[in-house]
Amino acid sequence: MTTAQPSLRERRRTETTALIAQAALDLALESGWDAVTVDEIAARAGLSRRTFFNYFATKDEALLHNAVPWDEDLLDAFRASTGPLLGALEELFTAQSASGRHDRDRTLQVMRLVEATPELLPALLARIAASESVLAEAIVARDGLDEFSAAACAAVAGSLARVGGMGWLSGRQPDPVTSTRAAWTALRALLP
């Protein structure tokens, strides 16, 4: 089965999104996040302020763009999968970690900025909550669970993703896939 190639418009949107996010990070590293403005981000990216707002609502959103993104193709495969939910979630998170969408250096730089700029924490937590909400909706669609149960499953899976991510980022695990699998193995050790 072949996957349809993104259209030119989709590719340009992806490229522009990445350009803005990188401009936000570069400026934050140079000047500190509090000193960065939307106008500066737009100028660094070679775009107008209006174009910036076509992509992001705030400068925080631009900086945290890559935090907990979902690969829609992987979510679609998860929704279509059969078998036990736990195994399907593990497969989803393992595939997500293998997708190559995670840049270790960039993630560490953003984490340091969040630590140095506590005002960014609410935006990061909102990104995490939104990601878990998307996953909970996919769980409801796949398994027919009630919203509360699906949200609980998504939160547990999200916590495992964070533990797996930290294992890789800290150097305790050699790569994102190994770290993700180790986190899921730890969960399975708790289960009867």
NUVO-771531 format. One record per residue: residue in one letter; residue number from 1; x, y, z of N, C-alpha, C in turn; chain. Coordinates in steps of 0.02 Angstrom, whole numbers, plus 50000, padded with zeros to 5 digits. Example, Ala and Ser with C-alpha at 12.3 -4.5 7.8 and 13.67 -1.06 7.14 Angstrom:
BEGIN
{A,1,{50660,49716,50390},{50615,49775,50390},{50660,49835,50390},A};
{S,2,{50642,49888,50354},{50684,49947,50357},{50645,50002,50394},A};
This chain:
BEGIN
{M,1,{50042,49941,50000},{50000,50000,50000},{50044,50062,50000},A};
{T,2,{50030,50109,49956},{50069,50170,49952},{50031,50227,49986},A};
{T,3,{50069,50270,50016},{50040,50328,50049},{50040,50386,50000},A};
{A,4,{49985,50422,49998},{49981,50480,49953},{50032,50533,49975},A};
{Q,5,{50065,50561,49927},{50114,50614,49941},{50076,50678,49958},A};
{P,6,{50104,50717,50005},{50071,50780,50022},{50071,50827,49961},A};
{S,7,{50019,50866,49957},{50014,50914,49902},{50066,50969,49912},A};
{L,8,{50077,51008,49859},{50124,51064,49863},{50103,51111,49919},A};
{R,9,{50039,51124,49924},{50013,51169,49977},{50029,51141,50046},A};
{E,10,{50018,51076,50056},{50032,51045,50121},{50107,51048,50136},A};
{R,11,{50149,51035,50086},{50221,51038,50097},{50243,51109,50115},A};
{R,12,{50216,51158,50081},{50234,51228,50097},{50211,51247,50167},A};
{R,13,{50152,51224,50185},{50126,51239,50252},{50172,51207,50305},A};
{T,14,{50192,51146,50294},{50237,51112,50340},{50304,51148,50345},A};
{E,15,{50331,51168,50287},{50395,51204,50286},{50390,51271,50321},A};
{T,16,{50336,51308,50309},{50328,51373,50341},{50319,51366,50416},A};
{T,17,{50281,51316,50436},{50272,51304,50508},{50339,51291,50541},A};
{A,18,{50379,51248,50510},{50445,51232,50538},{50490,51294,50538},A};
{L,19,{50486,51335,50487},{50526,51396,50482},{50509,51444,50539},A};
{I,20,{50445,51453,50552},{50424,51497,50606},{50446,51469,50674},A};
{A,21,{50436,51405,50684},{50455,51374,50748},{50531,51380,50759},A};
{Q,22,{50570,51371,50707},{50643,51377,50714},{50663,51449,50728},A};
{A,23,{50630,51496,50695},{50644,51567,50708},{50629,51585,50780},A};
{A,24,{50573,51559,50806},{50556,51572,50876},{50609,51544,50923},A};
{L,25,{50631,51483,50910},{50682,51453,50953},{50749,51491,50948},A};
{D,26,{50770,51506,50888},{50833,51542,50879},{50833,51609,50916},A};
{L,27,{50779,51647,50909},{50775,51711,50943},{50773,51703,51019},A};
{A,28,{50739,51652,51042},{50735,51640,51114},{50804,51623,51142},A};
{L,29,{50842,51583,51105},{50909,51565,51128},{50956,51626,51126},A};
{E,30,{50945,51671,51079},{50988,51730,51073},{50971,51783,51126},A};
{S,31,{50906,51795,51137},{50885,51853,51176},{50847,51836,51240},A};
{G,32,{50829,51775,51250},{50784,51757,51305},{50712,51763,51282},A};
{W,33,{50669,51718,51304},{50601,51714,51278},{50561,51777,51291},A};
{D,34,{50570,51807,51349},{50531,51867,51366},{50544,51925,51318},A};
{A,35,{50604,51927,51290},{50622,51983,51245},{50597,51972,51174},A};
{V,36,{50576,51913,51157},{50556,51896,51089},{50485,51921,51075},A};
{T,37,{50475,51950,51016},{50408,51972,50996},{50386,51934,50934},A};
{V,38,{50321,51935,50923},{50294,51904,50862},{50323,51937,50800},A};
{D,39,{50330,52003,50802},{50358,52039,50744},{50429,52014,50729},A};
{E,40,{50469,52003,50781},{50537,51979,50771},{50537,51908,50742},A};
{I,41,{50493,51866,50767},{50489,51798,50741},{50470,51799,50667},A};
{A,42,{50420,51838,50651},{50397,51843,50581},{50454,51869,50537},A};
{A,43,{50488,51921,50560},{50543,51950,50520},{50599,51899,50510},A};
{R,44,{50617,51863,50563},{50670,51812,50558},{50650,51758,50508},A};
{A,45,{50586,51741,50507},{50562,51689,50461},{50550,51716,50391},A};
{G,46,{50556,51782,50382},{50546,51812,50317},{50473,51816,50297},A};
{L,47,{50430,51825,50348},{50358,51826,50338},{50328,51889,50368},A};
{S,48,{50266,51902,50351},{50230,51958,50382},{50201,51935,50448},A};
{R,49,{50184,51984,50489},{50150,51970,50553},{50085,51933,50539},A};
{R,50,{50049,51954,50488},{49986,51922,50471},{49996,51848,50453},A};
{T,51,{50048,51834,50415},{50063,51764,50398},{50078,51724,50460},A};
{F,52,{50117,51754,50507},{50130,51719,50570},{50065,51696,50602},A};
{F,53,{50016,51741,50606},{49953,51725,50639},{49909,51677,50598},A};
{N,54,{49926,51666,50535},{49892,51613,50497},{49915,51544,50520},A};
{Y,55,{49971,51542,50553},{50001,51479,50575},{49996,51468,50650},A};
{F,56,{50004,51520,50688},{50005,51515,50761},{49966,51572,50793},A};
{A,57,{49933,51557,50849},{49895,51608,50884},{49940,51650,50929},A};
{T,58,{49994,51621,50954},{50038,51656,51000},{50111,51637,50986},A};
{K,59,{50156,51675,51014},{50227,51658,51006},{50243,51595,51046},A};
{D,60,{50209,51584,51102},{50219,51522,51141},{50202,51461,51099},A};
{E,61,{50147,51466,51063},{50125,51411,51020},{50178,51395,50967},A};
{A,62,{50208,51447,50940},{50260,51437,50889},{50321,51401,50918},A};
{L,63,{50342,51422,50977},{50399,51390,51009},{50386,51317,51025},A};
{L,64,{50325,51303,51050},{50308,51236,51073},{50275,51194,51019},A};
{H,65,{50280,51216,50958},{50247,51183,50901},{50260,51108,50899},A};
{N,66,{50321,51086,50911},{50337,51015,50905},{50322,50975,50967},A};
{A,67,{50299,51008,51019},{50284,50971,51081},{50222,50928,51070},A};
{V,68,{50230,50865,51081},{50177,50815,51076},{50134,50818,51013},A};
{P,69,{50165,50820,50955},{50124,50818,50893},{50103,50747,50877},A};
{W,70,{50046,50740,50845},{50023,50674,50823},{50033,50666,50748},A};
{D,71,{50055,50609,50728},{50057,50591,50658},{49988,50563,50641},A};
{E,72,{49952,50598,50599},{49882,50579,50583},{49877,50510,50552},A};
{D,73,{49926,50491,50511},{49924,50424,50482},{49929,50370,50535},A};
{L,74,{49971,50383,50586},{49977,50334,50641},{49913,50331,50682},A};
{L,75,{49882,50389,50693},{49817,50388,50729},{49764,50351,50690},A};
{D,76,{49763,50361,50624},{49715,50324,50582},{49726,50249,50587},A};
{A,77,{49789,50228,50585},{49806,50157,50591},{49785,50130,50659},A};
{F,78,{49794,50171,50711},{49773,50151,50778},{49697,50141,50781},A};
{R,79,{49660,50189,50753},{49587,50184,50754},{49563,50121,50717},A};
{A,80,{49598,50103,50664},{49578,50045,50624},{49604,49979,50652},A};
{S,81,{49648,49981,50701},{49678,49920,50727},{49627,49881,50769},A};
{T,82,{49643,49817,50777},{49602,49774,50819},{49647,49744,50873},A};
{G,83,{49617,49708,50919},{49656,49678,50972},{49652,49719,51035},A};
{P,84,{49688,49697,51087},{49685,49732,51151},{49709,49804,51147},A};
{L,85,{49675,49847,51184},{49691,49918,51184},{49762,49932,51206},A};
{L,86,{49785,49898,51259},{49852,49910,51284},{49905,49898,51231},A};
{G,87,{49899,49843,51196},{49946,49828,51142},{49943,49878,51085},A};
{A,88,{49882,49899,51069},{49874,49948,51015},{49904,50016,51034},A};
{L,89,{49896,50036,51097},{49926,50098,51120},{50002,50093,51119},A};
{E,90,{50028,50037,51141},{50101,50028,51140},{50127,50032,51069},A};
{E,91,{50092,50000,51022},{50112,50003,50952},{50109,50074,50925},A};
{L,92,{50057,50111,50942},{50050,50181,50920},{50109,50223,50945},A};
{F,93,{50124,50218,51009},{50177,50259,51037},{50246,50238,51012},A};
{T,94,{50255,50173,51001},{50318,50149,50973},{50327,50175,50902},A};
{A,95,{50274,50171,50863},{50277,50197,50794},{50288,50272,50793},A};
{Q,96,{50256,50308,50839},{50265,50381,50843},{50338,50396,50860},A};
{S,97,{50367,50358,50906},{50436,50372,50925},{50485,50353,50870},A};
{A,98,{50465,50307,50826},{50507,50286,50770},{50499,50330,50709},A};
{S,99,{50453,50378,50711},{50436,50418,50652},{50490,50466,50630},A};
{G,100,{50540,50477,50673},{50593,50524,50655},{50574,50597,50662},A};
{R,101,{50517,50610,50694},{50493,50678,50701},{50522,50713,50762},A};
{H,102,{50564,50678,50799},{50589,50706,50861},{50662,50727,50854},A};
{D,103,{50676,50789,50865},{50743,50817,50861},{50768,50826,50933},A};
{R,104,{50815,50784,50953},{50839,50783,51022},{50866,50852,51044},A};
{D,105,{50909,50881,51004},{50939,50946,51022},{50886,51000,51030},A};
{R,106,{50840,51003,50982},{50788,51054,50986},{50744,51043,51047},A};
{T,107,{50726,50981,51060},{50684,50966,51118},{50719,50987,51183},A};
{L,108,{50784,50972,51189},{50821,50992,51249},{50824,51068,51255},A};
{Q,109,{50834,51103,51199},{50836,51176,51201},{50769,51205,51224},A};
{V,110,{50714,51178,51198},{50648,51202,51218},{50636,51186,51292},A};
{M,111,{50656,51127,51315},{50647,51109,51385},{50685,51158,51431},A};
{R,112,{50745,51175,51411},{50784,51224,51451},{50750,51292,51452},A};
{L,113,{50721,51312,51396},{50685,51375,51394},{50624,51374,51440},A};
{V,114,{50588,51318,51440},{50529,51312,51484},{50551,51314,51557},A};
{E,115,{50606,51281,51573},{50632,51284,51642},{50652,51355,51661},A};
{A,116,{50681,51391,51615},{50704,51460,51629},{50648,51511,51625},A};
{T,117,{50593,51493,51593},{50538,51539,51583},{50473,51505,51605},A};
{P,118,{50458,51507,51670},{50399,51472,51696},{50334,51493,51662},A};
{E,119,{50332,51552,51632},{50271,51574,51598},{50254,51529,51539},A};
{L,120,{50302,51491,51514},{50290,51444,51458},{50256,51380,51481},A};
{L,121,{50260,51365,51545},{50233,51301,51569},{50158,51293,51555},A};
{P,122,{50116,51343,51566},{50045,51334,51549},{50033,51316,51476},A};
{A,123,{50071,51347,51431},{50063,51332,51360},{50085,51261,51345},A};
{L,124,{50139,51238,51377},{50161,51169,51367},{50109,51120,51395},A};
{L,125,{50083,51134,51454},{50033,51090,51483},{49970,51088,51440},A};
{A,126,{49952,51145,51410},{49895,51147,51364},{49907,51103,51303},A};
{R,127,{49969,51104,51277},{49986,51060,51219},{49980,50987,51239},A};
{I,128,{50004,50970,51298},{49999,50901,51322},{49926,50881,51329},A};
{A,129,{49886,50924,51360},{49815,50909,51369},{49780,50901,51302},A};
{A,130,{49796,50943,51254},{49765,50938,51187},{49784,50872,51154},A};
{S,131,{49847,50853,51161},{49870,50790,51132},{49834,50730,51163},A};
{E,132,{49827,50732,51229},{49792,50678,51263},{49718,50677,51245},A};
{S,133,{49689,50735,51233},{49619,50738,51211},{49610,50706,51143},A};
{V,134,{49656,50720,51097},{49653,50690,51030},{49658,50614,51036},A};
{L,135,{49704,50591,51079},{49712,50519,51089},{49649,50489,51120},A};
{A,136,{49620,50523,51169},{49559,50498,51201},{49503,50491,51150},A};
{E,137,{49496,50539,51105},{49445,50534,51053},{49458,50474,51008},A};
{A,138,{49521,50461,50993},{49538,50403,50951},{49522,50338,50988},A};
{I,139,{49533,50337,51054},{49517,50278,51094},{49441,50266,51094},A};
{V,140,{49403,50319,51102},{49329,50313,51100},{49308,50285,51032},A};
{A,141,{49336,50312,50978},{49318,50289,50911},{49338,50216,50901},A};
{R,142,{49395,50196,50927},{49420,50128,50916},{49385,50077,50960},A};
{D,143,{49378,50093,51025},{49356,50043,51073},{49287,50056,51103},A};
{G,144,{49258,50115,51088},{49192,50130,51115},{49191,50142,51190},A};
{L,145,{49248,50157,51219},{49250,50172,51291},{49213,50238,51304},A};
{D,146,{49190,50246,51366},{49161,50310,51385},{49217,50362,51388},A};
{E,147,{49199,50425,51386},{49249,50479,51382},{49296,50480,51442},A};
{F,148,{49270,50467,51502},{49313,50467,51562},{49365,50412,51557},A};
{S,149,{49344,50352,51541},{49391,50295,51536},{49443,50307,51481},A};
{A,150,{49420,50334,51425},{49466,50349,51370},{49517,50402,51391},A};
{A,151,{49494,50453,51427},{49539,50505,51451},{49590,50477,51500},A};
{A,152,{49569,50431,51543},{49615,50399,51590},{49668,50358,51553},A};
{C,153,{49646,50321,51503},{49693,50281,51462},{49742,50327,51426},A};
{A,154,{49717,50381,51398},{49761,50428,51362},{49811,50460,51410},A};
{A,155,{49790,50476,51470},{49835,50507,51519},{49891,50459,51540},A};
{V,156,{49873,50396,51551},{49924,50346,51568},{49973,50337,51510},A};
{A,157,{49947,50331,51450},{49990,50323,51391},{50034,50385,51381},A};
{G,158,{50005,50444,51392},{50044,50506,51386},{50099,50509,51438},A};
{S,159,{50085,50486,51499},{50137,50484,51550},{50194,50437,51530},A};
{L,160,{50176,50380,51502},{50228,50334,51478},{50269,50365,51423},A};
{A,161,{50237,50403,51379},{50273,50437,51325},{50322,50488,51355},A};
{R,162,{50302,50524,51406},{50347,50572,51437},{50406,50537,51471},A};
{V,163,{50392,50482,51506},{50447,50444,51537},{50494,50417,51484},A};
{G,164,{50465,50389,51431},{50506,50365,51376},{50548,50420,51345},A};
{G,165,{50516,50477,51334},{50552,50533,51305},{50609,50556,51349},A};
{M,166,{50597,50560,51414},{50649,50582,51460},{50705,50531,51464},A};
{G,167,{50689,50467,51458},{50742,50416,51457},{50790,50426,51400},A};
{W,168,{50762,50444,51342},{50803,50456,51283},{50840,50523,51289},A};
{L,169,{50804,50575,51308},{50835,50642,51312},{50891,50645,51364},A};
{S,170,{50884,50607,51418},{50935,50607,51471},{50995,50564,51454},A};
{G,171,{50989,50523,51402},{51043,50479,51383},{51041,50411,51417},A};
{R,172,{50990,50399,51458},{50984,50333,51491},{50963,50279,51442},A};
{Q,173,{50933,50299,51387},{50912,50253,51334},{50944,50277,51269},A};
{P,174,{50963,50230,51224},{51000,50250,51165},{50960,50285,51110},A};
{D,175,{50895,50274,51109},{50854,50304,51056},{50781,50306,51079},A};
{P,176,{50739,50344,51043},{50669,50352,51064},{50630,50286,51065},A};
{V,177,{50642,50242,51017},{50605,50179,51014},{50622,50134,51074},A};
{T,178,{50686,50126,51087},{50707,50085,51144},{50679,50113,51209},A};
{S,179,{50680,50178,51216},{50656,50211,51276},{50580,50202,51283},A};
{T,180,{50544,50209,51228},{50471,50199,51229},{50455,50128,51249},A};
{R,181,{50489,50080,51219},{50476,50010,51236},{50492,49995,51309},A};
{A,182,{50545,50025,51335},{50563,50014,51405},{50509,50041,51452},A};
{A,183,{50480,50098,51435},{50426,50126,51476},{50365,50080,51476},A};
{W,184,{50347,50054,51418},{50289,50009,51413},{50304,49942,51448},A};
{T,185,{50366,49919,51445},{50385,49858,51481},{50377,49868,51556},A};
{A,186,{50396,49927,51581},{50388,49942,51652},{50314,49941,51672},A};
{L,187,{50271,49968,51629},{50199,49966,51644},{50174,49894,51646},A};
{R,188,{50194,49854,51598},{50171,49784,51596},{50194,49745,51657},A};
{A,189,{50251,49764,51687},{50275,49730,51747},{50228,49742,51806},A};
{L,190,{50189,49796,51804},{50142,49812,51858},{50076,49774,51851},A};
{L,191,{50063,49750,51791},{49998,49719,51777},{50000,49644,51793},A};
{P,192,{49943,49617,51815},{49942,49545,51830},{49950,49502,51768},A};
